[in-house]
Amino acid sequence: MSHAHLEAAPMTLPLAVPAAWLGPWAELQRVQWQAIVLFHNSLLAYQKELWEQWACRYAGGAPLDS
């Protein structure tokens, strides 16, 4: 029984292939992080608005930490 697949040299990619993937992959990661940060900022703004409404209604005035 011959094991021809074990005798062959492992296939390697030229250096240009990983470099060609690195730029678009890094850009995709940057866009994803930017989307996460924008979503987080919108949640922070919503939370701040809720806190100000609560403070005005139940605490007797505008919050002092604004």
Sequence and secondary structure as in RCSB ss.txt:
>XXXX:A:sequence
MSHAHLEAAPMTLPLAVPAAWLGPWAELQRVQWQAIVLFHNSLLAYQKELWEQWACRYAGGAPLDS
>XXXX:A:secstr
   HHHHS      THHHHHHHHHHHHHHHHHHHHHHHHHHHHHHHHHHHHHHHHHHHSSS  TT 
